[in-house]
């Protein structure tokens, strides 16, 4: 399978799913979402596949939404469609039959910070800097991302991460439970493959069925929350404070918000 923004490598029981827009730190655009959906559909149908390692090509794991591809004044129906496509992507990632391992490095921003939360395991290189910055640029966190983040770090820490938009380095992510392991940058891929080899030594059916059981319990309310996410996404760009937040976030000036 040849895709524009995503690459699949490997054979046997382990595949690498590689985010492949390195010139923009693997930023997420519409083509990226379409390619991820296609790649995940393909991976879930490979007989004997046990593990998928998700990683980013180039200098960073993923820098989040490509703002050049994300107009904030688009019609609400278009925003809802975009939200549904992206949510389908992370639903497929979370429900893949193989075990998923996210190997993250350097910038993990916005969507790039939450993609790993939909994987079964997360390994961070020491260079990792993770920021959930949606609210800081005047939008809400989409992709039905709040439940998996809360399951990893708890409600109080999730509020800190999402509402305040703080940046966390690798050891801080390990301390709060967001990642399972921290390794040197040059050991990141090998660390993912070591964990994959360990998983492959476990019997397939109990691994698959236990993952499915845990996901069924953890994601029981996802449908209701997704509906609320789509509605929030439809309204987010209509706020007069959205362009103010976006502009001041990037130029580091002090915002002066209007009453709503």
C-alpha positions as CSV (number, residue, x, y, z in Angstrom):
1,X,0.0,0.0,0.0
2,X,1.4,3.4,-1.0
3,X,0.0,6.4,0.8
4,X,0.9,10.1,0.6
5,X,1.4,10.9,4.3
6,X,1.6,7.5,6.0
7,X,4.0,4.6,5.5
8,X,3.8,0.9,6.6
9,X,7.0,-1.0,7.0
10,X,8.0,-4.5,8.2
11,X,6.8,-8.1,7.8
12,X,5.9,-11.0,10.0
13,X,4.0,-10.4,13.2
14,X,5.2,-6.7,13.7
15,X,4.6,-3.7,11.5
16,X,5.7,0.0,11.8
17,X,3.0,2.6,11.1
18,X,5.0,5.7,10.3
19,X,3.7,9.3,10.2
20,X,5.3,10.6,7.1
21,X,5.1,14.4,6.8
22,X,8.5,15.2,8.2
23,X,8.8,18.6,6.5
24,X,6.0,19.9,8.8
25,X,6.8,17.7,11.9
26,X,4.1,15.2,10.7
27,X,1.3,17.8,11.2
28,X,-2.2,16.4,10.7
29,X,-4.2,17.5,7.6
30,X,-7.2,16.0,5.8
31,X,-5.0,13.7,3.7
32,X,-3.2,12.5,6.8
33,X,-6.5,11.5,8.4
34,X,-7.7,9.7,5.2
35,X,-4.4,7.9,4.9
36,X,-4.4,6.8,8.5
37,X,-7.9,5.4,8.1
38,X,-6.8,3.5,5.1
39,X,-3.6,2.2,6.7
40,X,-5.4,1.1,9.9
41,X,-8.1,-0.7,7.9
42,X,-5.3,-2.5,6.0
43,X,-3.4,-3.4,9.1
44,X,-6.4,-4.9,10.9
45,X,-6.8,-7.4,8.1
46,X,-3.3,-8.8,8.0
47,X,-3.4,-12.4,9.2
48,X,-1.0,-13.2,12.0
49,X,-0.2,-9.5,12.8
50,X,0.5,-9.2,16.5
51,X,1.9,-5.7,17.1
52,X,1.8,-2.3,15.4
53,X,4.5,0.3,16.3
54,X,3.3,3.9,15.7
55,X,6.1,6.4,15.2
56,X,7.0,9.6,13.4
57,X,9.4,10.2,10.6
58,X,12.0,12.9,11.0
59,X,12.6,15.4,13.8
60,X,9.3,14.9,15.7
61,X,6.5,12.5,16.4
62,X,3.6,14.8,15.5
63,X,3.1,18.6,15.8
64,X,-0.7,18.4,15.8
65,X,-3.2,20.0,13.4
66,X,-1.8,21.7,10.2
67,X,-3.4,25.1,10.7
68,X,-3.0,25.9,7.0
69,X,-5.4,23.0,6.4
70,X,-7.9,24.0,9.1
71,X,-10.0,27.0,8.4
72,X,-11.7,28.3,11.5
73,X,-14.5,30.0,9.5
74,X,-15.7,26.9,7.6
75,X,-19.4,25.9,7.8
76,X,-20.4,24.0,10.9
77,X,-21.5,21.0,8.8
78,X,-17.9,20.8,7.3
79,X,-16.4,21.0,10.8
80,X,-18.6,18.2,12.0
81,X,-17.6,16.0,9.0
82,X,-14.0,16.7,9.7
83,X,-14.5,15.8,13.4
84,X,-16.2,12.5,12.5
85,X,-13.4,11.5,10.1
86,X,-10.8,12.2,12.8
87,X,-12.7,10.4,15.5
88,X,-13.1,7.4,13.2
89,X,-9.3,7.4,12.8
90,X,-8.6,7.2,16.6
91,X,-11.5,4.7,17.1
92,X,-9.8,2.4,14.6
93,X,-6.4,2.9,16.3
94,X,-7.8,2.1,19.7
95,X,-9.7,-1.0,18.5
96,X,-7.0,-2.6,16.3
97,X,-6.8,-6.3,17.0
98,X,-2.9,-6.1,17.2
99,X,-1.4,-4.5,20.3
100,X,-0.3,-0.9,19.5
101,X,2.9,0.7,20.8
102,X,3.5,4.5,20.3
103,X,7.2,5.5,20.2
104,X,7.3,9.2,20.6
105,X,10.0,11.8,20.3
106,X,10.6,15.6,20.3
107,X,7.4,17.5,19.6
108,X,4.1,15.9,20.5
109,X,1.6,18.8,20.2
110,X,-2.2,18.9,20.1
111,X,-3.4,15.8,18.2
112,X,0.2,14.6,18.3
113,X,-0.1,14.5,22.1
114,X,-3.3,12.6,22.2
115,X,-2.7,10.0,19.4
116,X,-0.4,8.0,21.8
117,X,-3.2,7.8,24.4
118,X,-5.2,5.6,22.0
119,X,-2.4,3.1,21.9
120,X,-1.9,0.2,24.3
121,X,1.6,1.2,25.3
122,X,3.7,4.4,25.0
123,X,7.5,4.7,25.0
124,X,9.0,8.2,25.1
125,X,12.5,9.3,24.0
126,X,14.2,11.7,26.3
127,X,13.7,14.5,23.8
128,X,9.9,14.3,24.1
129,X,8.0,17.5,24.7
130,X,4.3,17.0,24.9
131,X,1.7,19.8,24.9
132,X,-2.1,19.7,24.6
133,X,-2.6,23.2,23.3
134,X,-6.1,23.2,21.7
135,X,-7.6,25.5,24.4
136,X,-4.6,27.8,24.3
137,X,-5.4,28.5,20.6
138,X,-9.1,28.9,21.2
139,X,-10.6,25.5,20.3
140,X,-11.8,22.5,22.3
141,X,-10.1,19.2,22.4
142,X,-11.7,16.9,19.8
143,X,-11.2,13.3,18.6
144,X,-13.0,12.0,21.7
145,X,-9.6,12.4,23.4
146,X,-10.6,13.2,27.0
147,X,-11.6,9.7,28.1
148,X,-8.2,8.0,27.2
149,X,-6.2,10.8,28.7
150,X,-8.2,10.6,32.0
151,X,-7.7,6.8,32.1
152,X,-4.0,7.4,31.9
153,X,-3.5,10.3,34.3
154,X,-6.7,10.8,36.2
155,X,-9.2,13.7,36.1
156,X,-7.2,16.2,38.1
157,X,-4.1,15.8,36.0
158,X,-6.1,15.7,32.8
159,X,-7.5,19.1,33.7
160,X,-4.0,20.4,34.2
161,X,-2.8,19.1,30.9
162,X,-5.8,20.2,28.8
163,X,-7.0,23.4,30.4
164,X,-3.6,24.9,31.1
165,X,-1.7,23.7,28.0
166,X,1.5,22.9,29.9
167,X,4.4,21.2,28.3
168,X,5.6,17.9,29.8
169,X,9.0,16.4,29.2
170,X,9.6,12.6,29.1
171,X,10.4,12.0,32.7
172,X,7.4,14.0,33.8
173,X,5.2,11.9,31.5
174,X,6.5,8.8,33.1
175,X,5.9,10.2,36.6
176,X,2.2,11.0,35.8
177,X,1.6,7.7,34.1
178,X,1.2,8.9,30.5
179,X,4.0,6.8,29.2
180,X,5.3,3.3,30.2
181,X,9.0,3.8,29.6
182,X,11.6,6.5,28.8
183,X,14.6,5.7,26.7
184,X,17.5,7.4,24.9
185,X,16.5,8.8,21.5
186,X,18.8,6.5,19.6
187,X,17.2,3.5,21.4
188,X,13.6,4.5,20.8
189,X,12.8,2.2,17.8
190,X,14.7,-0.7,19.4
191,X,12.8,-0.3,22.6
192,X,9.5,-0.5,20.7
193,X,10.7,-3.7,19.0
194,X,11.9,-5.2,22.3
195,X,8.4,-4.7,23.7
196,X,6.8,-6.0,20.5
197,X,9.0,-9.2,20.8
198,X,7.8,-9.6,24.4
199,X,4.2,-9.3,23.3
200,X,4.7,-11.8,20.5
201,X,5.9,-14.4,23.1
202,X,2.5,-14.2,24.8
203,X,-0.3,-16.5,23.4
204,X,-2.3,-14.6,20.8
205,X,-5.9,-15.3,21.8
206,X,-5.7,-14.3,25.5
207,X,-3.9,-11.1,24.5
208,X,-6.5,-10.1,21.9
209,X,-9.5,-11.0,24.0
210,X,-8.2,-9.3,27.1
211,X,-7.4,-6.1,25.2
212,X,-10.9,-6.2,23.8
213,X,-12.4,-6.6,27.3
214,X,-10.4,-3.8,28.8
215,X,-11.4,-1.5,25.9
216,X,-15.1,-2.4,26.1
217,X,-15.1,-1.3,29.8
218,X,-12.9,1.8,29.3
219,X,-14.8,3.1,26.3
220,X,-18.4,2.3,27.4
221,X,-19.5,5.9,27.1
222,X,-17.6,6.9,24.0
223,X,-20.6,7.2,21.7
224,X,-22.3,9.8,23.9
225,X,-19.1,11.8,24.4
226,X,-18.4,11.7,20.7
227,X,-21.7,13.4,20.0
228,X,-20.9,16.2,22.4
229,X,-17.4,16.5,20.8
230,X,-18.9,16.9,17.3
231,X,-21.3,19.6,18.5
232,X,-18.5,21.5,20.4
233,X,-16.3,21.4,17.3
234,X,-19.1,22.9,15.2
235,X,-19.3,25.9,17.5
236,X,-15.7,26.4,18.4
237,X,-14.7,28.6,15.4
238,X,-17.7,30.9,15.9
239,X,-16.4,32.5,19.1
240,X,-14.9,36.0,18.6
241,X,-12.2,34.9,21.0
242,X,-10.9,32.1,18.8
243,X,-8.8,34.3,16.5
244,X,-7.6,36.3,19.4
245,X,-6.4,33.2,21.2
246,X,-4.8,31.8,18.1
247,X,-2.9,35.0,17.3
248,X,-1.7,35.7,20.8
249,X,-0.6,32.1,21.4
250,X,1.8,32.3,18.5
251,X,3.1,35.8,19.0
252,X,3.3,35.4,22.8
253,X,1.4,38.6,23.4
254,X,-1.2,39.0,26.2
255,X,-4.8,38.3,25.0
256,X,-7.7,40.6,25.7
257,X,-10.7,38.5,25.4
258,X,-14.3,39.8,24.9
259,X,-17.3,38.8,27.0
260,X,-19.3,35.9,25.6
